[in-house]
Amino acid sequence: MKVFDEPVALRAGAAQVGDPLVVLPVLFHLPWSGVLVADAAGRLLGSDSLAHAAGRR
């Protein structure tokens, strides 16, 4: 979660943690769990969407 202390694109954050193919599915779940806040205003959530840890911004 430290990777997402500041807003970062999901794909870039996944690459900092490990293999994006393994990490991205987990990251796509976290906004619905309330753990991450993603900027998806007006568009679908994608790997280039900015996200940050909930309560850290």
C-alpha distance matrix in Angstrom:
0.0 3.8 5.3 5.4 6.8 9.9 11.3 11.3 13.2 11.7 13.9 13.1 9.3 10.5 13.1 10.9 9.4 12.8 15.6 15.0 17.6 15.7 12.1 13.3 14.9 11.8 10.1 13.5 13.6 10.5 12.4 15.3 13.6 12.6 8.9 8.6 11.7 13.5 16.6 19.1 22.1 25.3 23.9 22.3 18.6 18.4 16.5 17.3 16.1 13.9 10.8 8.6 6.6 9.7 11.7 10.2 12.7
3.8 0.0 3.8 5.3 5.2 8.4 10.7 10.9 13.6 13.1 14.9 13.1 9.7 11.7 13.3 10.4 9.8 13.6 16.8 16.4 19.5 18.0 14.5 15.7 17.9 15.2 13.2 16.6 17.1 14.0 15.5 18.7 17.1 15.7 12.1 11.3 13.7 15.3 17.9 20.9 23.6 26.8 25.7 24.4 20.8 20.3 18.1 18.3 17.3 14.6 11.9 9.3 8.1 11.4 12.5 9.9 12.1
5.3 3.8 0.0 3.8 5.8 7.3 8.7 7.8 10.2 9.9 11.4 9.3 6.0 8.6 10.0 7.3 7.8 11.5 14.3 13.5 16.9 16.0 12.5 13.3 16.1 14.0 11.5 14.8 16.1 13.6 14.8 18.3 17.4 16.2 12.8 11.1 13.1 13.7 16.0 18.8 21.7 24.7 23.3 22.0 18.4 17.4 14.9 14.9 14.4 11.9 10.0 8.4 8.6 12.4 14.1 11.5 12.7
5.4 5.3 3.8 0.0 3.8 5.1 6.0 6.3 9.0 8.9 11.5 10.1 7.0 9.9 12.1 10.3 10.6 14.1 16.4 14.8 17.9 17.1 13.4 13.3 15.7 13.5 10.5 13.2 14.4 11.5 12.0 15.6 15.0 13.3 10.2 7.9 9.4 10.4 12.7 15.7 18.5 21.6 20.5 19.5 16.0 15.7 13.8 13.6 12.2 9.3 6.8 4.6 5.2 9.0 10.9 8.6 9.6
6.8 5.2 5.8 3.8 0.0 3.8 6.7 8.6 11.9 12.5 15.1 13.3 10.5 13.5 15.4 13.0 13.4 17.1 19.8 18.5 21.6 20.7 17.0 17.1 19.3 16.9 14.0 16.6 17.4 14.1 14.2 17.8 16.8 14.4 11.5 9.8 10.8 12.4 14.4 17.8 20.0 23.4 22.9 22.2 18.9 19.0 17.3 16.7 15.0 11.6 9.1 5.8 5.6 8.7 9.3 6.0 7.2
9.9 8.4 7.3 5.1 3.8 0.0 3.8 6.3 10.0 11.7 14.2 12.2 10.3 13.9 15.4 13.4 14.8 18.2 20.5 18.8 22.1 21.8 18.1 17.6 20.1 18.3 15.0 17.1 18.6 15.6 15.0 18.7 18.5 16.0 13.6 11.0 10.8 11.6 12.6 16.2 18.1 21.4 21.0 20.9 17.8 17.7 16.2 14.8 13.1 9.5 8.0 5.6 7.6 10.3 10.9 7.7 6.8
11.3 10.7 8.7 6.0 6.7 3.8 0.0 3.8 7.0 9.1 11.9 10.5 9.3 12.8 14.5 13.5 15.0 18.0 19.7 17.3 20.4 20.6 17.0 15.7 18.3 17.0 13.4 14.9 16.8 14.3 13.1 16.9 17.5 15.2 13.3 9.9 9.0 8.6 9.2 12.7 14.7 17.8 17.3 17.3 14.4 14.3 13.1 11.3 9.5 5.7 5.1 4.6 8.0 10.5 12.0 9.6 8.1
11.3 10.9 7.8 6.3 8.6 6.3 3.8 0.0 3.8 6.3 8.4 6.8 6.2 9.7 11.1 10.6 12.5 15.1 16.5 14.0 17.2 17.8 14.4 13.2 16.2 15.5 11.9 13.5 16.1 14.1 13.6 17.3 18.1 16.5 14.4 11.0 10.7 9.5 10.2 13.0 15.5 18.2 16.9 16.4 13.4 12.3 10.3 8.7 8.0 5.0 5.6 6.6 9.9 12.9 15.0 12.7 11.8
13.2 13.6 10.2 9.0 11.9 10.0 7.0 3.8 0.0 3.8 5.5 5.3 6.2 8.6 10.0 10.9 12.7 14.5 14.9 11.9 14.8 15.9 13.0 10.9 14.0 14.1 10.6 11.5 14.7 13.7 13.1 16.6 17.9 17.0 15.3 11.7 11.4 9.1 9.5 11.4 14.3 16.4 14.5 13.7 10.7 8.9 6.7 5.0 5.2 4.2 6.1 8.8 12.0 14.8 17.4 15.7 14.8
11.7 13.1 9.9 8.9 12.5 11.7 9.1 6.3 3.8 0.0 3.8 5.5 5.1 6.0 8.6 10.0 10.7 12.2 12.4 9.2 11.7 12.5 9.5 7.2 10.2 10.4 7.0 8.2 11.4 10.8 10.9 14.1 15.4 15.1 13.3 10.2 10.8 8.7 10.4 11.6 15.1 17.1 14.7 13.0 9.5 7.7 5.0 5.9 6.0 6.2 6.4 9.1 11.4 14.2 17.3 16.2 16.0
13.9 14.9 11.4 11.5 15.1 14.2 11.9 8.4 5.5 3.8 0.0 3.8 5.5 5.0 6.2 8.8 10.0 10.5 10.0 6.7 9.4 11.1 8.9 6.9 10.5 11.5 9.0 10.2 13.6 13.7 14.3 17.2 18.4 18.6 16.7 13.8 14.6 12.4 13.6 14.4 17.8 19.3 16.5 14.6 11.5 8.6 4.9 6.1 8.2 9.2 10.1 12.6 14.9 17.8 20.9 19.5 19.4
13.1 13.1 9.3 10.1 13.3 12.2 10.5 6.8 5.3 5.5 3.8 0.0 3.8 5.4 5.2 6.5 9.0 10.2 10.7 8.4 11.9 13.2 10.7 9.9 13.6 13.9 11.2 13.1 16.2 15.5 16.2 19.5 20.3 19.9 17.5 14.6 15.4 13.6 14.7 16.3 19.4 21.2 18.9 17.5 14.4 11.8 8.3 8.0 9.9 9.5 10.4 12.1 14.5 17.9 20.5 18.4 18.2
9.3 9.7 6.0 7.0 10.5 10.3 9.3 6.2 6.2 5.1 5.5 3.8 0.0 3.8 5.4 5.2 6.6 8.9 10.4 8.6 12.1 12.3 9.0 8.9 12.4 11.7 9.0 11.7 14.2 12.9 14.0 17.4 17.6 17.1 14.4 11.8 13.3 12.4 14.3 16.2 19.5 21.8 19.7 18.1 14.6 12.7 9.5 9.9 10.6 9.4 8.9 9.8 11.4 15.0 17.6 15.6 16.0
10.5 11.7 8.6 9.9 13.5 13.9 12.8 9.7 8.6 6.0 5.0 5.4 3.8 0.0 3.8 5.4 5.2 6.2 7.0 5.0 8.5 8.5 5.5 6.0 9.6 9.3 7.6 10.4 12.8 12.4 14.2 17.1 17.3 17.7 15.0 13.0 15.0 13.9 16.2 17.4 21.0 23.0 20.4 18.2 14.6 12.5 9.1 10.8 11.9 11.8 11.2 12.4 13.5 16.8 19.8 18.3 19.1
13.1 13.3 10.0 12.1 15.4 15.4 14.5 11.1 10.0 8.6 6.2 5.2 5.4 3.8 0.0 3.8 5.4 5.4 6.1 5.3 9.1 9.8 8.0 8.9 12.6 12.7 11.4 14.0 16.5 16.2 17.9 20.8 21.1 21.4 18.6 16.5 18.3 17.1 18.8 20.1 23.6 25.4 22.7 20.7 17.4 14.7 11.0 12.1 14.1 14.0 14.0 15.2 16.5 20.0 22.7 20.7 21.4
10.9 10.4 7.3 10.3 13.0 13.4 13.5 10.6 10.9 10.0 8.8 6.5 5.2 5.4 3.8 0.0 3.8 5.9 8.4 8.6 12.3 12.1 9.8 11.3 14.7 13.9 12.4 15.6 17.7 16.5 18.4 21.5 21.2 21.1 17.9 16.0 18.1 17.5 19.4 21.4 24.7 26.9 24.6 22.8 19.3 17.1 13.6 14.2 15.5 14.5 13.9 14.1 15.1 18.8 21.1 18.7 19.6
9.4 9.8 7.8 10.6 13.4 14.8 15.0 12.5 12.7 10.7 10.0 9.0 6.6 5.2 5.4 3.8 0.0 3.8 7.2 8.0 11.1 9.8 7.4 9.9 12.8 11.5 10.8 14.3 15.7 14.7 17.2 19.9 19.2 19.5 16.2 15.1 17.7 17.6 20.2 21.9 25.4 27.7 25.3 23.1 19.5 17.6 14.3 15.8 16.7 15.8 14.5 14.4 14.5 18.0 20.5 18.6 20.1
12.8 13.6 11.5 14.1 17.1 18.2 18.0 15.1 14.5 12.2 10.5 10.2 8.9 6.2 5.4 5.9 3.8 0.0 3.8 6.1 8.7 7.5 6.6 9.5 12.2 11.7 11.9 14.9 16.5 16.3 19.0 21.4 20.9 21.8 18.7 17.7 20.3 19.8 22.3 23.5 27.1 29.0 26.3 23.8 20.3 18.0 14.6 16.6 18.1 17.9 17.0 17.5 17.8 21.1 23.9 22.2 23.6
15.6 16.8 14.3 16.4 19.8 20.5 19.7 16.5 14.9 12.4 10.0 10.7 10.4 7.0 6.1 8.4 7.2 3.8 0.0 3.8 5.5 5.5 6.1 8.4 10.9 11.6 12.1 14.5 16.4 17.0 19.6 21.7 21.6 22.9 20.3 19.0 21.5 20.4 22.6 23.2 27.0 28.4 25.3 22.6 19.5 16.8 13.5 15.9 17.9 18.5 18.1 19.3 19.9 23.1 26.1 24.7 25.9
15.0 16.4 13.5 14.8 18.5 18.8 17.3 14.0 11.9 9.2 6.7 8.4 8.6 5.0 5.3 8.6 8.0 6.1 3.8 0.0 3.8 5.3 4.9 5.4 8.5 9.9 9.6 11.4 14.0 14.8 16.9 19.0 19.6 20.7 18.5 16.7 18.7 17.2 19.2 19.6 23.3 24.7 21.5 18.9 15.7 13.0 9.7 12.3 14.3 15.3 15.2 17.0 18.1 21.1 24.3 23.1 23.9
17.6 19.5 16.9 17.9 21.6 22.1 20.4 17.2 14.8 11.7 9.4 11.9 12.1 8.5 9.1 12.3 11.1 8.7 5.5 3.8 0.0 3.8 5.8 5.9 7.4 9.8 10.6 11.6 13.8 15.5 17.8 19.2 19.9 21.7 19.9 18.5 20.5 18.9 21.0 20.7 24.5 25.4 22.0 19.0 16.2 13.6 10.9 14.2 16.1 17.7 17.6 19.6 20.5 23.2 26.6 25.8 26.7
15.7 18.0 16.0 17.1 20.7 21.8 20.6 17.8 15.9 12.5 11.1 13.2 12.3 8.5 9.8 12.1 9.8 7.5 5.5 5.3 3.8 0.0 3.8 5.9 6.6 7.7 9.6 11.2 12.5 14.0 16.9 18.1 18.2 20.2 18.1 17.4 20.0 19.0 21.7 21.7 25.5 26.9 23.7 20.5 17.4 15.4 12.9 16.2 17.5 18.6 17.7 19.1 19.3 21.9 25.3 24.6 26.0
12.1 14.5 12.5 13.4 17.0 18.1 17.0 14.4 13.0 9.5 8.9 10.7 9.0 5.5 8.0 9.8 7.4 6.6 6.1 4.9 5.8 3.8 0.0 3.8 5.7 5.5 6.4 8.9 10.4 11.1 13.9 15.7 15.6 17.1 14.7 13.8 16.5 15.8 18.6 19.1 22.9 24.6 21.7 18.8 15.4 13.6 11.1 14.1 14.8 15.5 14.2 15.4 15.5 18.2 21.5 20.8 22.2
13.3 15.7 13.3 13.3 17.1 17.6 15.7 13.2 10.9 7.2 6.9 9.9 8.9 6.0 8.9 11.3 9.9 9.5 8.4 5.4 5.9 5.9 3.8 0.0 3.8 5.4 4.9 6.1 8.7 9.9 11.9 13.7 14.6 16.0 14.3 12.7 14.7 13.3 15.8 15.8 19.6 21.1 18.0 15.0 11.7 9.9 7.7 11.0 11.7 13.0 12.3 14.3 15.1 17.5 21.1 20.5 21.4
14.9 17.9 16.1 15.7 19.3 20.1 18.3 16.2 14.0 10.2 10.5 13.6 12.4 9.6 12.6 14.7 12.8 12.2 10.9 8.5 7.4 6.6 5.7 3.8 0.0 3.8 5.5 5.2 6.5 9.0 11.3 12.1 12.9 15.2 14.0 13.2 15.3 14.2 16.9 16.4 20.1 21.4 18.4 15.0 12.0 11.0 10.0 13.6 13.7 15.3 14.1 16.1 16.3 18.1 21.8 21.9 23.1
11.8 15.2 14.0 13.5 16.9 18.3 17.0 15.5 14.1 10.4 11.5 13.9 11.7 9.3 12.7 13.9 11.5 11.7 11.6 9.9 9.8 7.7 5.5 5.4 3.8 0.0 3.8 5.5 5.2 6.5 9.7 10.7 10.4 12.6 11.0 10.8 13.6 13.4 16.7 16.8 20.5 22.4 19.9 16.7 13.3 13.0 11.8 15.0 14.4 15.2 13.1 14.2 13.7 15.4 19.0 19.2 20.8
10.1 13.2 11.5 10.5 14.0 15.0 13.4 11.9 10.6 7.0 9.0 11.2 9.0 7.6 11.4 12.4 10.8 11.9 12.1 9.6 10.6 9.6 6.4 4.9 5.5 3.8 0.0 3.8 5.3 5.2 7.5 9.7 10.1 11.2 9.4 8.0 10.5 10.0 13.2 13.7 17.4 19.6 17.2 14.4 10.8 10.4 9.2 11.9 11.0 11.4 9.3 10.8 10.9 12.9 16.5 16.5 17.7
13.5 16.6 14.8 13.2 16.6 17.1 14.9 13.5 11.5 8.2 10.2 13.1 11.7 10.4 14.0 15.6 14.3 14.9 14.5 11.4 11.6 11.2 8.9 6.1 5.2 5.5 3.8 0.0 3.8 5.7 6.6 7.9 9.6 11.2 10.6 9.1 10.6 9.3 12.1 11.6 15.3 17.0 14.4 11.3 8.0 8.3 8.4 11.3 10.1 11.5 10.1 12.3 12.9 14.1 17.9 18.3 19.1
13.6 17.1 16.1 14.4 17.4 18.6 16.8 16.1 14.7 11.4 13.6 16.2 14.2 12.8 16.5 17.7 15.7 16.5 16.4 14.0 13.8 12.5 10.4 8.7 6.5 5.2 5.3 3.8 0.0 3.8 5.8 5.7 6.6 9.1 9.0 8.9 10.9 10.8 14.1 13.7 17.0 19.0 16.8 13.7 10.7 11.8 12.2 15.0 13.4 14.3 12.1 13.4 13.0 13.5 17.2 18.3 19.6
10.5 14.0 13.6 11.5 14.1 15.6 14.3 14.1 13.7 10.8 13.7 15.5 12.9 12.4 16.2 16.5 14.7 16.3 17.0 14.8 15.5 14.0 11.1 9.9 9.0 6.5 5.2 5.7 3.8 0.0 3.9 5.4 4.9 6.2 5.3 5.4 8.1 9.1 12.8 13.4 16.6 19.2 17.5 15.0 11.7 13.0 13.0 15.1 13.0 12.9 9.9 10.4 9.3 9.8 13.5 14.6 16.1
12.4 15.5 14.8 12.0 14.2 15.0 13.1 13.6 13.1 10.9 14.3 16.2 14.0 14.2 17.9 18.4 17.2 19.0 19.6 16.9 17.8 16.9 13.9 11.9 11.3 9.7 7.5 6.6 5.8 3.9 0.0 3.8 5.3 5.1 5.9 4.6 5.4 6.2 9.7 10.2 13.1 15.8 14.6 12.6 9.6 11.8 12.7 14.2 11.3 11.2 8.4 9.4 9.1 8.7 12.4 13.8 14.6
15.3 18.7 18.3 15.6 17.8 18.7 16.9 17.3 16.6 14.1 17.2 19.5 17.4 17.1 20.8 21.5 19.9 21.4 21.7 19.0 19.2 18.1 15.7 13.7 12.1 10.7 9.7 7.9 5.7 5.4 3.8 0.0 3.8 5.4 7.7 8.0 8.7 9.5 12.5 12.0 14.5 16.8 15.7 13.3 11.1 13.7 15.1 17.0 14.2 14.6 12.2 13.1 12.4 11.3 14.7 16.7 17.7
13.6 17.1 17.4 15.0 16.8 18.5 17.5 18.1 17.9 15.4 18.4 20.3 17.6 17.3 21.1 21.2 19.2 20.9 21.6 19.6 19.9 18.2 15.6 14.6 12.9 10.4 10.1 9.6 6.6 4.9 5.3 3.8 0.0 3.8 5.5 7.6 9.5 11.4 14.9 15.1 17.6 20.2 19.2 16.9 14.3 16.5 17.2 19.2 16.6 16.3 13.2 13.2 11.4 10.1 13.3 15.5 17.3
12.6 15.7 16.2 13.3 14.4 16.0 15.2 16.5 17.0 15.1 18.6 19.9 17.1 17.7 21.4 21.1 19.5 21.8 22.9 20.7 21.7 20.2 17.1 16.0 15.2 12.6 11.2 11.2 9.1 6.2 5.1 5.4 3.8 0.0 3.8 5.6 6.9 9.7 13.0 14.0 16.1 19.2 18.7 17.1 14.5 16.8 17.6 18.8 15.8 14.8 11.5 10.7 8.8 6.7 9.7 12.3 13.8
8.9 12.1 12.8 10.2 11.5 13.6 13.3 14.4 15.3 13.3 16.7 17.5 14.4 15.0 18.6 17.9 16.2 18.7 20.3 18.5 19.9 18.1 14.7 14.3 14.0 11.0 9.4 10.6 9.0 5.3 5.9 7.7 5.5 3.8 0.0 3.8 6.9 9.8 13.4 15.1 17.6 20.8 20.0 18.3 15.1 16.7 16.6 17.9 15.2 13.8 10.1 8.8 6.1 5.4 8.7 10.3 12.5
8.6 11.3 11.1 7.9 9.8 11.0 9.9 11.0 11.7 10.2 13.8 14.6 11.8 13.0 16.5 16.0 15.1 17.7 19.0 16.7 18.5 17.4 13.8 12.7 13.2 10.8 8.0 9.1 8.9 5.4 4.6 8.0 7.6 5.6 3.8 0.0 3.8 6.3 9.9 11.9 14.6 17.9 17.0 15.5 12.3 13.7 13.6 14.4 11.6 10.0 6.3 5.6 4.5 5.0 8.8 9.5 10.7
11.7 13.7 13.1 9.4 10.8 10.8 9.0 10.7 11.4 10.8 14.6 15.4 13.3 15.0 18.3 18.1 17.7 20.3 21.5 18.7 20.5 20.0 16.5 14.7 15.3 13.6 10.5 10.6 10.9 8.1 5.4 8.7 9.5 6.9 6.9 3.8 0.0 3.8 6.8 9.1 11.3 14.8 14.5 13.8 11.0 13.0 13.6 13.6 10.2 8.5 5.4 5.4 6.1 5.5 8.7 9.6 9.5
13.5 15.3 13.7 10.4 12.4 11.6 8.6 9.5 9.1 8.7 12.4 13.6 12.4 13.9 17.1 17.5 17.6 19.8 20.4 17.2 18.9 19.0 15.8 13.3 14.2 13.4 10.0 9.3 10.8 9.1 6.2 9.5 11.4 9.7 9.8 6.3 3.8 0.0 3.8 5.9 8.7 11.9 11.1 10.4 7.6 9.6 10.5 10.3 6.6 5.7 4.1 6.6 8.8 9.1 12.2 12.6 11.8
16.6 17.9 16.0 12.7 14.4 12.6 9.2 10.2 9.5 10.4 13.6 14.7 14.3 16.2 18.8 19.4 20.2 22.3 22.6 19.2 21.0 21.7 18.6 15.8 16.9 16.7 13.2 12.1 14.1 12.8 9.7 12.5 14.9 13.0 13.4 9.9 6.8 3.8 0.0 3.8 5.7 9.0 8.9 9.4 7.7 9.7 11.2 9.8 6.0 5.5 6.1 8.8 11.7 11.9 14.3 14.4 12.7
19.1 20.9 18.8 15.7 17.8 16.2 12.7 13.0 11.4 11.6 14.4 16.3 16.2 17.4 20.1 21.4 21.9 23.5 23.2 19.6 20.7 21.7 19.1 15.8 16.4 16.8 13.7 11.6 13.7 13.4 10.2 12.0 15.1 14.0 15.1 11.9 9.1 5.9 3.8 0.0 3.8 6.2 5.4 5.9 5.3 8.1 10.8 10.0 6.6 8.0 9.0 12.1 14.6 14.6 17.3 17.8 16.3
22.1 23.6 21.7 18.5 20.0 18.1 14.7 15.5 14.3 15.1 17.8 19.4 19.5 21.0 23.6 24.7 25.4 27.1 27.0 23.3 24.5 25.5 22.9 19.6 20.1 20.5 17.4 15.3 17.0 16.6 13.1 14.5 17.6 16.1 17.6 14.6 11.3 8.7 5.7 3.8 0.0 3.8 5.6 7.9 8.7 11.4 14.2 12.9 9.7 10.6 11.8 14.4 17.0 16.4 18.5 19.3 17.2
25.3 26.8 24.7 21.6 23.4 21.4 17.8 18.2 16.4 17.1 19.3 21.2 21.8 23.0 25.4 26.9 27.7 29.0 28.4 24.7 25.4 26.9 24.6 21.1 21.4 22.4 19.6 17.0 19.0 19.2 15.8 16.8 20.2 19.2 20.8 17.9 14.8 11.9 9.0 6.2 3.8 0.0 3.8 7.2 9.5 11.9 15.2 13.9 11.4 13.2 14.9 17.8 20.5 20.0 22.2 23.0 20.9
23.9 25.7 23.3 20.5 22.9 21.0 17.3 16.9 14.5 14.7 16.5 18.9 19.7 20.4 22.7 24.6 25.3 26.3 25.3 21.5 22.0 23.7 21.7 18.0 18.4 19.9 17.2 14.4 16.8 17.5 14.6 15.7 19.2 18.7 20.0 17.0 14.5 11.1 8.9 5.4 5.6 3.8 0.0 3.8 6.5 8.6 12.0 11.2 9.3 12.0 13.9 17.3 19.9 20.0 22.7 23.2 21.5
22.3 24.4 22.0 19.5 22.2 20.9 17.3 16.4 13.7 13.0 14.6 17.5 18.1 18.2 20.7 22.8 23.1 23.8 22.6 18.9 19.0 20.5 18.8 15.0 15.0 16.7 14.4 11.3 13.7 15.0 12.6 13.3 16.9 17.1 18.3 15.5 13.8 10.4 9.4 5.9 7.9 7.2 3.8 0.0 3.8 6.1 9.9 10.3 8.6 11.8 13.1 16.6 18.9 19.2 22.3 23.0 21.8
18.6 20.8 18.4 16.0 18.9 17.8 14.4 13.4 10.7 9.5 11.5 14.4 14.6 14.6 17.4 19.3 19.5 20.3 19.5 15.7 16.2 17.4 15.4 11.7 12.0 13.3 10.8 8.0 10.7 11.7 9.6 11.1 14.3 14.5 15.1 12.3 11.0 7.6 7.7 5.3 8.7 9.5 6.5 3.8 0.0 3.8 7.1 8.1 6.1 9.1 9.9 13.5 15.7 16.3 19.7 20.1 19.3
18.4 20.3 17.4 15.7 19.0 17.7 14.3 12.3 8.9 7.7 8.6 11.8 12.7 12.5 14.7 17.1 17.6 18.0 16.8 13.0 13.6 15.4 13.6 9.9 11.0 13.0 10.4 8.3 11.8 13.0 11.8 13.7 16.5 16.8 16.7 13.7 13.0 9.6 9.7 8.1 11.4 11.9 8.6 6.1 3.8 0.0 3.8 5.3 5.2 8.9 10.4 14.1 16.6 18.0 21.4 21.2 20.5
16.5 18.1 14.9 13.8 17.3 16.2 13.1 10.3 6.7 5.0 4.9 8.3 9.5 9.1 11.0 13.6 14.3 14.6 13.5 9.7 10.9 12.9 11.1 7.7 10.0 11.8 9.2 8.4 12.2 13.0 12.7 15.1 17.2 17.6 16.6 13.6 13.6 10.5 11.2 10.8 14.2 15.2 12.0 9.9 7.1 3.8 0.0 3.8 5.6 8.4 9.9 13.3 15.8 17.9 21.3 20.5 20.0
17.3 18.3 14.9 13.6 16.7 14.8 11.3 8.7 5.0 5.9 6.1 8.0 9.9 10.8 12.1 14.2 15.8 16.6 15.9 12.3 14.2 16.2 14.1 11.0 13.6 15.0 11.9 11.3 15.0 15.1 14.2 17.0 19.2 18.8 17.9 14.4 13.6 10.3 9.8 10.0 12.9 13.9 11.2 10.3 8.1 5.3 3.8 0.0 3.8 6.4 9.2 12.7 15.9 18.1 21.0 19.9 18.8
16.1 17.3 14.4 12.2 15.0 13.1 9.5 8.0 5.2 6.0 8.2 9.9 10.6 11.9 14.1 15.5 16.7 18.1 17.9 14.3 16.1 17.5 14.8 11.7 13.7 14.4 11.0 10.1 13.4 13.0 11.3 14.2 16.6 15.8 15.2 11.6 10.2 6.6 6.0 6.6 9.7 11.4 9.3 8.6 6.1 5.2 5.6 3.8 0.0 3.8 6.4 10.2 13.4 15.0 17.9 17.2 16.0
13.9 14.6 11.9 9.3 11.6 9.5 5.7 5.0 4.2 6.2 9.2 9.5 9.4 11.8 14.0 14.5 15.8 17.9 18.5 15.3 17.7 18.6 15.5 13.0 15.3 15.2 11.4 11.5 14.3 12.9 11.2 14.6 16.3 14.8 13.8 10.0 8.5 5.7 5.5 8.0 10.6 13.2 12.0 11.8 9.1 8.9 8.4 6.4 3.8 0.0 3.8 7.1 10.6 12.5 15.0 13.9 12.4
10.8 11.9 10.0 6.8 9.1 8.0 5.1 5.6 6.1 6.4 10.1 10.4 8.9 11.2 14.0 13.9 14.5 17.0 18.1 15.2 17.6 17.7 14.2 12.3 14.1 13.1 9.3 10.1 12.1 9.9 8.4 12.2 13.2 11.5 10.1 6.3 5.4 4.1 6.1 9.0 11.8 14.9 13.9 13.1 9.9 10.4 9.9 9.2 6.4 3.8 0.0 3.8 7.0 9.0 11.8 10.9 10.2
8.6 9.3 8.4 4.6 5.8 5.6 4.6 6.6 8.8 9.1 12.6 12.1 9.8 12.4 15.2 14.1 14.4 17.5 19.3 17.0 19.6 19.1 15.4 14.3 16.1 14.2 10.8 12.3 13.4 10.4 9.4 13.1 13.2 10.7 8.8 5.6 5.4 6.6 8.8 12.1 14.4 17.8 17.3 16.6 13.5 14.1 13.3 12.7 10.2 7.1 3.8 0.0 3.8 6.3 8.6 7.2 7.2
6.6 8.1 8.6 5.2 5.6 7.6 8.0 9.9 12.0 11.4 14.9 14.5 11.4 13.5 16.5 15.1 14.5 17.8 19.9 18.1 20.5 19.3 15.5 15.1 16.3 13.7 10.9 12.9 13.0 9.3 9.1 12.4 11.4 8.8 6.1 4.5 6.1 8.8 11.7 14.6 17.0 20.5 19.9 18.9 15.7 16.6 15.8 15.9 13.4 10.6 7.0 3.8 0.0 3.8 6.3 5.6 7.4
9.7 11.4 12.4 9.0 8.7 10.3 10.5 12.9 14.8 14.2 17.8 17.9 15.0 16.8 20.0 18.8 18.0 21.1 23.1 21.1 23.2 21.9 18.2 17.5 18.1 15.4 12.9 14.1 13.5 9.8 8.7 11.3 10.1 6.7 5.4 5.0 5.5 9.1 11.9 14.6 16.4 20.0 20.0 19.2 16.3 18.0 17.9 18.1 15.0 12.5 9.0 6.3 3.8 0.0 3.8 5.6 7.3
11.7 12.5 14.1 10.9 9.3 10.9 12.0 15.0 17.4 17.3 20.9 20.5 17.6 19.8 22.7 21.1 20.5 23.9 26.1 24.3 26.6 25.3 21.5 21.1 21.8 19.0 16.5 17.9 17.2 13.5 12.4 14.7 13.3 9.7 8.7 8.8 8.7 12.2 14.3 17.3 18.5 22.2 22.7 22.3 19.7 21.4 21.3 21.0 17.9 15.0 11.8 8.6 6.3 3.8 0.0 3.8 5.9
10.2 9.9 11.5 8.6 6.0 7.7 9.6 12.7 15.7 16.2 19.5 18.4 15.6 18.3 20.7 18.7 18.6 22.2 24.7 23.1 25.8 24.6 20.8 20.5 21.9 19.2 16.5 18.3 18.3 14.6 13.8 16.7 15.5 12.3 10.3 9.5 9.6 12.6 14.4 17.8 19.3 23.0 23.2 23.0 20.1 21.2 20.5 19.9 17.2 13.9 10.9 7.2 5.6 5.6 3.8 0.0 3.8
12.7 12.1 12.7 9.6 7.2 6.8 8.1 11.8 14.8 16.0 19.4 18.2 16.0 19.1 21.4 19.6 20.1 23.6 25.9 23.9 26.7 26.0 22.2 21.4 23.1 20.8 17.7 19.1 19.6 16.1 14.6 17.7 17.3 13.8 12.5 10.7 9.5 11.8 12.7 16.3 17.2 20.9 21.5 21.8 19.3 20.5 20.0 18.8 16.0 12.4 10.2 7.2 7.4 7.3 5.9 3.8 0.0
